[in-house]
């Protein structure tokens, strides 16, 4: 992690103990407070307080299981770029965010305004979704790319405070 980002985290009240807690939780969100306290070398009450503070700050948004959707039959991944009428971008993003097969909605710069990542069990389901989406009057243009192979799909990155800045 770059020193610039470390400074921002430190200013936000996140120190190495917090970063270590976050690293532990992202690998195993089921660790108990007692187990976490052993790893970070702090008492369970301190760990509990820190976790509650990280939750209040919005750093920890929730605790969830990482599901392998492919094993459940969701094998069609797609990335769709959308051009949207400017004054309606936020409305379209909110509409898309409510769709059950949409994993992510991004407000982006460049030729397109919105990028979405979707997962479906079949190409026909994706096709139906695209046709439904294109009925939204404010969407001017779309380009959908099918993912041939998922190389990496992880919700986490390394946030360790002590990480070297040589990775730039």
Backbone as a printed PyTorch tensor [residue, N CA C, xyz], in Angstrom:
tensor([[[  0.8470,  -1.1640,   0.0000],
         [  0.0000,   0.0000,   0.0000],
         [  0.8890,   1.2220,   0.0000]],

        [[  0.5590,   2.2310,  -0.7920],
         [  1.3610,   3.4360,  -0.8650],
         [  1.2600,   4.2450,   0.4100]],

        [[  2.3120,   5.0150,   0.7030],
         [  2.3230,   5.8150,   1.9250],
         [  1.1970,   6.8450,   1.9140]],

        [[  0.8230,   7.3040,   0.7250],
         [ -0.2750,   8.2580,   0.5930],
         [ -1.5650,   7.6580,   1.1430]],

        [[ -1.8480,   6.4160,   0.7510],
         [ -3.0640,   5.7580,   1.2110],
         [ -2.9640,   5.4360,   2.6950]],

        [[ -1.7870,   5.0430,   3.1430],
         [ -1.5890,   4.7790,   4.5750],
         [ -1.9300,   6.0130,   5.3870]],

        [[ -1.4900,   7.1860,   4.9030],
         [ -1.7710,   8.4360,   5.6060],
         [ -3.2690,   8.6900,   5.6620]],

        [[ -3.9510,   8.4570,   4.5480],
         [ -5.4020,   8.6630,   4.5090],
         [ -6.0990,   7.7380,   5.4980]],

        [[ -5.6590,   6.4770,   5.5540],
         [ -6.2690,   5.5420,   6.4880],
         [ -5.9910,   5.9640,   7.9230]],

        [[ -4.7590,   6.3890,   8.1940],
         [ -4.3950,   6.8140,   9.5420],
         [ -5.2250,   8.0340,   9.9440]],

        [[ -5.4280,   8.9790,   9.0050],
         [ -6.2340,  10.1620,   9.3030],
         [ -7.6740,   9.7710,   9.5720]],

        [[ -8.1370,   8.7240,   8.9260],
         [ -9.5020,   8.2580,   9.1300],
         [ -9.6440,   7.4360,  10.3940]],

        [[ -8.5690,   7.2790,  11.1370],
         [ -8.6250,   6.5530,  12.3870],
         [ -8.3700,   5.0680,  12.2530]],

        [[ -7.7820,   4.6360,  11.1520],
         [ -7.4920,   3.2160,  10.9740],
         [ -5.9990,   3.0070,  11.1300]],

        [[ -5.6320,   2.1700,  12.0920],
         [ -4.2140,   1.9120,  12.3280],
         [ -3.8770,   0.4650,  11.9460]],

        [[ -2.6870,   0.0280,  12.3010],
         [ -2.2510,  -1.3220,  11.9280],
         [ -3.1010,  -2.4110,  12.5820]],

        [[ -3.5750,  -2.1750,  13.7910],
         [ -4.4260,  -3.1680,  14.4600],
         [ -5.7430,  -3.3130,  13.6960]],

        [[ -6.3310,  -2.1760,  13.3180],
         [ -7.5680,  -2.2190,  12.5320],
         [ -7.3410,  -2.9420,  11.2080]],

        [[ -6.2300,  -2.6120,  10.5420],
         [ -5.9210,  -3.2420,   9.2560],
         [ -5.7610,  -4.7490,   9.4340]],

        [[ -5.1360,  -5.1700,  10.5200],
         [ -4.9600,  -6.6010,  10.7850],
         [ -6.3170,  -7.2730,  11.0370]],

        [[ -7.1980,  -6.5820,  11.7640],
         [ -8.5500,  -7.1140,  11.9800],
         [ -9.2700,  -7.2920,  10.6480]],

        [[ -9.1670,  -6.2860,   9.7880],
         [ -9.8310,  -6.3550,   8.4830],
         [ -9.2640,  -7.4870,   7.6340]],

        [[ -7.9470,  -7.6560,   7.6520],
         [ -7.3180,  -8.7500,   6.9060],
         [ -7.8300, -10.0940,   7.4080]],

        [[ -7.9220, -10.2600,   8.7280],
         [ -8.4270, -11.5180,   9.3030],
         [ -9.8700, -11.7680,   8.8820]],

        [[-10.7020, -10.7350,   8.9620],
         [-12.1220, -10.8980,   8.6490],
         [-12.3640, -11.1730,   7.1820]],

        [[-11.5510, -10.5710,   6.3080],
         [-11.7940, -10.8210,   4.8840],
         [-11.4010, -12.2380,   4.4950]],

        [[-10.4930, -12.8700,   5.2590],
         [-10.1540, -14.2670,   4.9850],
         [-11.1470, -15.2150,   5.6330]],

        [[-11.6840, -14.8020,   6.7890],
         [-12.6300, -15.6550,   7.4950],
         [-13.5410, -14.7770,   8.3460]],

        [[-14.6790, -14.4160,   7.8080],
         [-15.6190, -13.5530,   8.5050],
         [-16.3100, -14.2140,   9.6790]],

        [[-16.0360, -15.4950,   9.8980],
         [-16.6770, -16.2190,  11.0010],
         [-15.8040, -16.2790,  12.2440]],

        [[-14.6330, -15.6320,  12.2060],
         [-13.7780, -15.6540,  13.3880],
         [-14.4800, -14.9710,  14.5540]],

        [[-14.3600, -15.5750,  15.7220],
         [-14.9770, -14.9770,  16.9120],
         [-14.1100, -13.8180,  17.3970]],

        [[-14.6780, -13.0040,  18.2450],
         [-13.9220, -11.8820,  18.8140],
         [-12.7380, -12.4160,  19.6160]],

        [[-12.9290, -13.5160,  20.2900],
         [-11.8350, -14.1110,  21.0620],
         [-10.6960, -14.5590,  20.1300]],

        [[-11.0540, -15.1870,  19.0090],
         [-10.0310, -15.6160,  18.0380],
         [ -9.3190, -14.4090,  17.4320]],

        [[-10.0780, -13.3770,  17.0960],
         [ -9.4780, -12.1600,  16.5520],
         [ -8.5420, -11.5050,  17.5590]],

        [[ -8.9410, -11.5170,  18.8200],
         [ -8.1100, -10.8840,  19.8460],
         [ -6.7650, -11.5900,  19.9870]],

        [[ -6.7470, -12.9080,  19.8190],
         [ -5.4850, -13.6510,  19.8670],
         [ -4.5820, -13.2620,  18.7030]],

        [[ -5.1720, -13.1250,  17.5130],
         [ -4.3890, -12.8020,  16.3140],
         [ -3.7790, -11.4010,  16.4040]],

        [[ -4.5570, -10.4270,  16.8660],
         [ -4.0720,  -9.0420,  16.8900],
         [ -3.4190,  -8.6610,  18.2080]],

        [[ -3.4590,  -9.5530,  19.1940],
         [ -2.7820,  -9.2860,  20.4560],
         [ -3.4470,  -8.2080,  21.2940]],

        [[ -4.7650,  -8.1220,  21.2410],
         [ -5.5300,  -7.1650,  22.0360],
         [ -6.6350,  -7.9240,  22.7610]],

        [[ -7.1660,  -7.3330,  23.8100],
         [ -8.2220,  -7.9890,  24.5800],
         [ -9.5070,  -8.0690,  23.7480]],

        [[-10.3700,  -9.0420,  24.0670],
         [-11.6400,  -9.1490,  23.3430],
         [-12.4640,  -7.8570,  23.4000]],

        [[-12.4390,  -7.1510,  24.5350],
         [-13.2240,  -5.9090,  24.6350],
         [-12.6750,  -4.8330,  23.6980]],

        [[-11.3520,  -4.7700,  23.5490],
         [-10.7500,  -3.8010,  22.6240],
         [-11.1150,  -4.1720,  21.1900]],

        [[-11.0320,  -5.4520,  20.8610],
         [-11.3710,  -5.9090,  19.5090],
         [-12.8390,  -5.6010,  19.2120]],

        [[-13.7210,  -5.8820,  20.1610],
         [-15.1480,  -5.6000,  19.9760],
         [-15.3740,  -4.1050,  19.7110]],

        [[-14.7330,  -3.2550,  20.5070],
         [-14.8800,  -1.8000,  20.3450],
         [-14.3860,  -1.3500,  18.9780]],

        [[-13.2560,  -1.8950,  18.5610],
         [-12.6900,  -1.5090,  17.2660],
         [-13.6020,  -1.9520,  16.1200]],

        [[-14.1440,  -3.1610,  16.2120],
         [-15.0440,  -3.6390,  15.1630],
         [-16.2980,  -2.7690,  15.0880]],

        [[-16.8540,  -2.4130,  16.2380],
         [-18.0380,  -1.5560,  16.2610],
         [-17.7170,  -0.1810,  15.6680]],

        [[-16.5270,   0.3600,  15.9620],
         [-16.1120,   1.6510,  15.4070],
         [-15.9490,   1.5570,  13.8960]],

        [[-15.3320,   0.4710,  13.4080],
         [-15.1690,   0.2740,  11.9650],
         [-16.5310,   0.1390,  11.2720]],

        [[-17.4810,  -0.4710,  11.9550],
         [-18.8400,  -0.5710,  11.4170],
         [-19.4930,   0.8110,  11.3580]],

        [[-19.3760,   1.5950,  12.4410],
         [-19.9530,   2.9510,  12.4580],
         [-19.3420,   3.8400,  11.3850]],

        [[-18.0300,   3.6690,  11.1420],
         [-17.3310,   4.4580,  10.1230],
         [-17.7340,   4.0410,   8.7100]],

        [[-18.3620,   2.8640,   8.5940],
         [-18.7370,   2.3650,   7.2780],
         [-17.6330,   1.5650,   6.6030]],

        [[-16.5160,   1.3480,   7.2940],
         [-15.4320,   0.5510,   6.7290],
         [-15.8910,  -0.8980,   6.6090]],

        [[-16.5230,  -1.4020,   7.6560],
         [-17.1410,  -2.7280,   7.6030],
         [-18.6150,  -2.4960,   7.3260]],

        [[-19.0740,  -2.9580,   6.1540],
         [-20.4670,  -2.7470,   5.7530],
         [-21.3600,  -3.9190,   6.1280]],

        [[-20.7720,  -5.0470,   6.4820],
         [-21.5620,  -6.2150,   6.8320],
         [-20.6820,  -7.4500,   6.8150]],

        [[-21.2640,  -8.5630,   7.1900],
         [-20.5690,  -9.8330,   7.2270],
         [-21.3660, -10.7920,   6.3550]],

        [[-20.6860, -11.4530,   5.4360],
         [-21.4140, -12.2930,   4.4890],
         [-20.5720, -13.4890,   4.0530]],

        [[-21.2340, -14.4850,   3.5130],
         [-20.5390, -15.6470,   2.9570],
         [-20.1490, -15.3380,   1.5120]],

        [[-19.0080, -15.8270,   1.0930],
         [-18.5950, -15.7180,  -0.3070],
         [-19.1180, -16.9620,  -1.0220]],

        [[-20.0300, -16.7560,  -1.9340],
         [-20.7010, -17.8710,  -2.5970],
         [-20.0930, -18.1070,  -3.9700]],

        [[-19.8370, -19.3550,  -4.2890],
         [-19.3510, -19.7160,  -5.6180],
         [-20.5850, -19.9270,  -6.4980]],

        [[-20.9960, -18.8760,  -7.1830],
         [-22.2190, -18.9370,  -7.9830],
         [-22.1060, -19.9100,  -9.1470]],

        [[-20.9060, -20.1200,  -9.6360],
         [-20.7150, -21.0490, -10.7470],
         [-21.1500, -22.4590, -10.3480]],

        [[-20.8530, -22.8440,  -9.1150],
         [-21.2750, -24.1670,  -8.6430],
         [-22.7890, -24.2780,  -8.5070]],

        [[-23.4680, -23.1290,  -8.4680],
         [-24.9280, -23.1110,  -8.3910],
         [-25.5810, -22.9520,  -9.7650]],

        [[-24.7490, -22.9970, -10.8170],
         [-25.2910, -22.9400, -12.1670],
         [-25.2660, -21.5730, -12.8290]],

        [[-24.7020, -20.5810, -12.1820],
         [-24.6060, -19.2450, -12.7730],
         [-23.2680, -19.1390, -13.4920]],

        [[-23.2610, -19.5150, -14.7570],
         [-22.0050, -19.6080, -15.5000],
         [-21.8170, -18.5180, -16.5470]],

        [[-22.8290, -17.6940, -16.7780],
         [-22.7350, -16.6490, -17.7910],
         [-22.4590, -15.3080, -17.0990]],

        [[-21.2490, -14.8260, -17.2510],
         [-20.8470, -13.5330, -16.6950],
         [-20.7870, -12.5340, -17.8390]],

        [[-21.2230, -11.3080, -17.5740],
         [-21.1950, -10.2870, -18.6210],
         [-20.8150,  -8.9320, -18.0400]],

        [[-20.1670,  -8.1480, -18.8760],
         [-19.8400,  -6.7620, -18.5530],
         [-20.5750,  -5.9180, -19.5880]],

        [[-21.4050,  -5.0120, -19.1310],
         [-22.1870,  -4.1690, -20.0350],
         [-21.8520,  -2.7070, -19.7770]],

        [[-21.6000,  -1.9740, -20.8630],
         [-21.3570,  -0.5370, -20.8120],
         [-22.5700,   0.1630, -21.3870]],

        [[-22.9900,   1.2390, -20.7340],
         [-24.1990,   1.9370, -21.1450],
         [-23.9500,   3.4220, -21.3360]],

        [[-24.5240,   3.9660, -22.4040],
         [-24.6030,   5.4120, -22.5590],
         [-25.9990,   5.8100, -22.1160]],

        [[-26.0620,   6.7910, -21.2240],
         [-27.3320,   7.1900, -20.6210],
         [-27.4870,   8.7020, -20.7550]],

        [[-28.7110,   9.1650, -20.9480],
         [-28.9530,  10.6040, -20.9740],
         [-28.5090,  11.1840, -19.6410]],

        [[-27.6430,  12.1980, -19.7040],
         [-26.9560,  12.7550, -18.5370],
         [-27.7860,  12.9950, -17.3000]],

        [[-28.9290,  13.6230, -17.4600],
         [-29.7330,  13.9680, -16.2790],
         [-30.4060,  12.7500, -15.6520]],

        [[-30.3170,  11.5910, -16.3010],
         [-30.9860,  10.3870, -15.7900],
         [-30.0050,   9.2860, -15.3750]],

        [[-28.7160,   9.5880, -15.3560],
         [-27.7110,   8.5590, -15.0220],
         [-27.9870,   7.9500, -13.6510]],

        [[-28.1930,   8.7830, -12.6460],
         [-28.4130,   8.2810, -11.2860],
         [-29.6690,   7.4210, -11.2150]],

        [[-30.7300,   7.8390, -11.8860],
         [-31.9720,   7.0510, -11.8820],
         [-31.7540,   5.6790, -12.5060]],

        [[-31.0460,   5.6360, -13.6270],
         [-30.7680,   4.3700, -14.3050],
         [-29.8880,   3.4850, -13.4240]],

        [[-28.8850,   4.0730, -12.7790],
         [-28.0070,   3.2920, -11.8880],
         [-28.8060,   2.6730, -10.7480]],

        [[-29.7100,   3.4330, -10.1460],
         [-30.5380,   2.9020,  -9.0520],
         [-31.4440,   1.7680,  -9.5450]],

        [[-32.0110,   1.9530, -10.7320],
         [-32.8640,   0.9250, -11.3280],
         [-32.0740,  -0.3610, -11.5560]],

        [[-30.8900,  -0.2400, -12.1270],
         [-30.0520,  -1.4120, -12.3940],
         [-29.5950,  -2.0840, -11.1020]],

        [[-29.3020,  -1.2960, -10.0890],
         [-28.8300,  -1.8410,  -8.8130],
         [-29.8800,  -2.7300,  -8.1500]],

        [[-31.1300,  -2.5350,  -8.4900],
         [-32.2080,  -3.3570,  -7.9070],
         [-32.3860,  -4.6900,  -8.6170]],

        [[-31.7640,  -4.8540,  -9.7670],
         [-31.9060,  -6.0960, -10.5340],
         [-31.1560,  -7.2390,  -9.8330]],

        [[-31.7950,  -8.3980,  -9.6760],
         [-31.1870,  -9.4840,  -8.9010],
         [-29.8970, -10.0690,  -9.4810]],

        [[-29.7100, -10.0350, -10.7880],
         [-28.5120, -10.6300, -11.3750],
         [-27.3780,  -9.6290, -11.5700]],

        [[-27.5800,  -8.4060, -11.1420],
         [-26.5370,  -7.3800, -11.2590],
         [-25.6590,  -7.4430, -10.0210]],

        [[-24.3760,  -7.7440, -10.2410],
         [-23.4220,  -7.8260,  -9.1240],
         [-22.8310,  -6.4790,  -8.7810]],

        [[-22.6610,  -5.6100,  -9.7860],
         [-22.0260,  -4.3130,  -9.5330],
         [-22.5260,  -3.2970, -10.5440]],

        [[-22.6350,  -2.0530, -10.0890],
         [-22.9860,  -0.9220, -10.9460],
         [-21.9330,   0.1420, -10.6990]],

        [[-21.3110,   0.6050, -11.7810],
         [-20.2600,   1.6150, -11.6760],
         [-20.6170,   2.8420, -12.4930]],

        [[-20.4710,   4.0080, -11.9120],
         [-20.6060,   5.2840, -12.6080],
         [-19.2110,   5.5900, -13.1390]],

        [[-19.0470,   5.6330, -14.4620],
         [-17.7110,   5.7050, -15.0510],
         [-17.5330,   6.9400, -15.9370]],

        [[-16.2900,   7.2080, -16.2980],
         [-15.9770,   8.2940, -17.2230],
         [-15.6980,   7.7020, -18.5950]],

        [[-15.6670,   8.5640, -19.5910],
         [-15.3440,   8.1120, -20.9430],
         [-16.5570,   8.1150, -21.8410]],

        [[-16.4870,   7.3180, -22.8850],
         [-17.5490,   7.2560, -23.8840],
         [-18.8640,   6.7370, -23.3040]],

        [[-18.7640,   5.8730, -22.2880],
         [-19.9430,   5.3120, -21.6450],
         [-20.0830,   5.9100, -20.2530]],

        [[-21.2960,   5.8510, -19.7120],
         [-21.5940,   6.4800, -18.4250],
         [-21.6960,   5.4860, -17.2730]],

        [[-22.1280,   4.2670, -17.5900],
         [-22.3940,   3.2640, -16.5630],
         [-21.8220,   1.9260, -17.0270]],

        [[-21.2230,   1.2000, -16.0890],
         [-20.7740,  -0.1710, -16.3470],
         [-21.4660,  -1.0730, -15.3350]],

        [[-21.9540,  -2.2140, -15.7970],
         [-22.5610,  -3.1750, -14.8750],
         [-21.9380,  -4.5470, -15.0940]],

        [[-21.8530,  -5.2920, -14.0180],
         [-21.3860,  -6.6710, -14.0700],
         [-22.5690,  -7.5360, -13.6700]],

        [[-22.8760,  -8.5130, -14.5110],
         [-24.0240,  -9.3750, -14.2660],
         [-23.6120, -10.8410, -14.3320]],

        [[-24.4300, -11.6870, -13.7120],
         [-24.2120, -13.1350, -13.7320],
         [-25.5700, -13.8040, -13.9550]],

        [[-25.5900, -14.7430, -14.9080],
         [-26.8350, -15.4360, -15.2510],
         [-26.5700, -16.9300, -15.3760]],

        [[-27.6490, -17.7030, -15.3190],
         [-27.5080, -19.1550, -15.4740],
         [-27.5320, -19.5680, -16.9360]],

        [[-27.9930, -18.6680, -17.8220],
         [-28.0190, -19.0270, -19.2420],
         [-27.8960, -17.7720, -20.1030]],

        [[-27.5030, -17.9840, -21.3440],
         [-27.4110, -16.8780, -22.2950],
         [-28.8070, -16.3200, -22.5700]],

        [[-29.8120, -17.1700, -22.5730],
         [-31.1770, -16.6780, -22.8190],
         [-31.6450, -15.7630, -21.6800]],

        [[-31.2230, -16.0450, -20.4490],
         [-31.5500, -15.1460, -19.3310],
         [-30.8560, -13.7960, -19.5070]],

        [[-29.5980, -13.8310, -19.9230],
         [-28.8680, -12.5890, -20.2080],
         [-29.5640, -11.8180, -21.3170]],

        [[-29.9590, -12.5160, -22.3710],
         [-30.6400, -11.8870, -23.5040],
         [-31.9240, -11.1970, -23.0430]],

        [[-32.7050, -11.8680, -22.2190],
         [-33.9540, -11.2790, -21.7100],
         [-33.6530, -10.0350, -20.8700]],

        [[-32.6050, -10.1070, -20.0590],
         [-32.2150,  -8.9540, -19.2350],
         [-31.8280,  -7.7670, -20.1160]],

        [[-31.0170,  -8.0040, -21.1440],
         [-30.5780,  -6.9250, -22.0390],
         [-31.7890,  -6.2920, -22.7270]],

        [[-32.6940,  -7.1090, -23.2060],
         [-33.8870,  -6.5850, -23.8790],
         [-34.7440,  -5.7580, -22.9190]],

        [[-34.8680,  -6.2300, -21.6890],
         [-35.6170,  -5.4880, -20.6660],
         [-34.9250,  -4.1500, -20.3750]],

        [[-33.5990,  -4.1970, -20.2430],
         [-32.8180,  -3.0030, -19.9250],
         [-32.9310,  -1.9640, -21.0400]],

        [[-32.9270,  -2.4310, -22.2800],
         [-32.9670,  -1.5010, -23.4110],
         [-34.3340,  -0.8470, -23.6020]],

        [[-35.3330,  -1.3050, -22.8550],
         [-36.6410,  -0.6450, -22.8820],
         [-36.6490,   0.6140, -22.0150]],

        [[-35.6310,   0.7720, -21.1680],
         [-35.5260,   1.9780, -20.3410],
         [-35.2440,   3.1450, -21.2820]],

        [[-36.1150,   4.1460, -21.3100],
         [-36.0080,   5.1940, -22.3330],
         [-34.7350,   6.0340, -22.2650]],

        [[-34.0700,   6.0850, -21.1400],
         [-32.9020,   6.9550, -21.0010],
         [-31.6000,   6.2780, -21.4040]],

        [[-31.6430,   4.9790, -21.6460],
         [-30.4460,   4.2670, -22.1000],
         [-30.3610,   4.4460, -23.6120]],

        [[-29.2920,   5.1190, -24.0520],
         [-29.1380,   5.4370, -25.4780],
         [-28.4290,   4.3240, -26.2380]],

        [[-27.4760,   3.6720, -25.5850],
         [-26.6580,   2.6680, -26.2830],
         [-26.0630,   1.7220, -25.2590]],

        [[-25.8610,   0.4740, -25.6680],
         [-25.2080,  -0.4860, -24.7700],
         [-24.2650,  -1.3810, -25.5670]],

        [[-23.2560,  -1.8430, -24.8740],
         [-22.3340,  -2.8400, -25.4190],
         [-22.1620,  -3.8860, -24.3310]],

        [[-22.4620,  -5.1370, -24.6680],
         [-22.3300,  -6.2200, -23.6940],
         [-21.2370,  -7.1660, -24.1450]],

        [[-20.3570,  -7.4760, -23.2060],
         [-19.2630,  -8.4070, -23.4470],
         [-19.4660,  -9.6380, -22.5750]],

        [[-19.4180, -10.8180, -23.1930],
         [-19.4830, -12.0590, -22.4250],
         [-18.1000, -12.3740, -21.8860]],

        [[-18.0510, -12.8310, -20.6670],
         [-16.7900, -13.2320, -20.0510],
         [-16.5360, -14.6840, -20.4440]],

        [[-15.3940, -14.9380, -21.0560],
         [-15.0640, -16.3050, -21.4740],
         [-14.4840, -17.1270, -20.3330]],

        [[-13.6890, -16.4680, -19.4990],
         [-13.0390, -17.1720, -18.3910],
         [-12.8090, -16.1780, -17.2680]],

        [[-13.1930, -16.5370, -16.0710],
         [-12.9660, -15.6810, -14.9080],
         [-11.5710, -15.9780, -14.3800]],

        [[-10.6960, -14.9990, -14.4710],
         [ -9.3240, -15.1590, -14.0020],
         [ -9.2390, -14.8160, -12.5180]],

        [[ -9.9010, -13.7370, -12.1260],
         [ -9.9450, -13.3360, -10.7210],
         [-11.2780, -12.6690, -10.4670]],

        [[-11.9250, -13.0680,  -9.4070],
         [-13.1830, -12.4560,  -8.9970],
         [-13.2190, -12.4910,  -7.4800]],

        [[-12.5400, -11.5700,  -6.8720],
         [-12.4230, -11.5130,  -5.4260],
         [-12.9400, -10.1690,  -4.9300]],

        [[-13.6840, -10.1640,  -3.8470],
         [-14.1990,  -8.8930,  -3.3420],
         [-13.1820,  -8.0890,  -2.5340]],

        [[-12.0210,  -8.6640,  -2.2580],
         [-11.0730,  -8.0060,  -1.3560],
         [ -9.7360,  -7.7200,  -2.0260]],

        [[ -9.0660,  -6.6920,  -1.5060],
         [ -7.6930,  -6.3810,  -1.8860],
         [ -6.8520,  -6.3230,  -0.6170]],

        [[ -5.5380,  -6.2910,  -0.7670],
         [ -4.6390,  -6.2170,   0.3830],
         [ -4.6380,  -4.7970,   0.9160]],

        [[ -5.0280,  -4.6150,   2.1720],
         [ -5.0610,  -3.2870,   2.7660],
         [ -4.0640,  -3.1390,   3.9060]],

        [[ -3.1580,  -4.0790,   4.0200],
         [ -2.2110,  -4.0640,   5.1260],
         [ -1.4310,  -2.7410,   5.1510]],

        [[ -1.4120,  -2.1130,   6.3070],
         [ -0.7540,  -0.8080,   6.5050],
         [  0.7410,  -0.9120,   6.2420]],

        [[  1.3500,  -2.0470,   6.5810],
         [  2.7970,  -2.1650,   6.4790],
         [  3.2740,  -2.6310,   5.1140]],

        [[  2.3620,  -2.8130,   4.1580],
         [  2.7200,  -3.3200,   2.8350],
         [  3.6620,  -2.3500,   2.1270]],

        [[  4.6230,  -2.8890,   1.4010],
         [  5.6120,  -2.0950,   0.6850],
         [  4.9900,  -1.2880,  -0.4340]],

        [[  5.5650,  -0.1380,  -0.7490],
         [  5.0800,   0.7130,  -1.8350],
         [  5.7650,   0.3830,  -3.1380]],

        [[  6.5560,  -0.6840,  -3.1930],
         [  7.3140,  -1.0340,  -4.3960],
         [  6.4740,  -1.6900,  -5.4710]],

        [[  5.1850,  -1.8570,  -5.2580],
         [  4.3490,  -2.5300,  -6.2350],
         [  3.8290,  -1.5920,  -7.3170]],

        [[  4.2010,  -0.3350,  -7.2720],
         [  3.7150,   0.6250,  -8.2710],
         [  4.3520,   0.4240,  -9.5970]]])
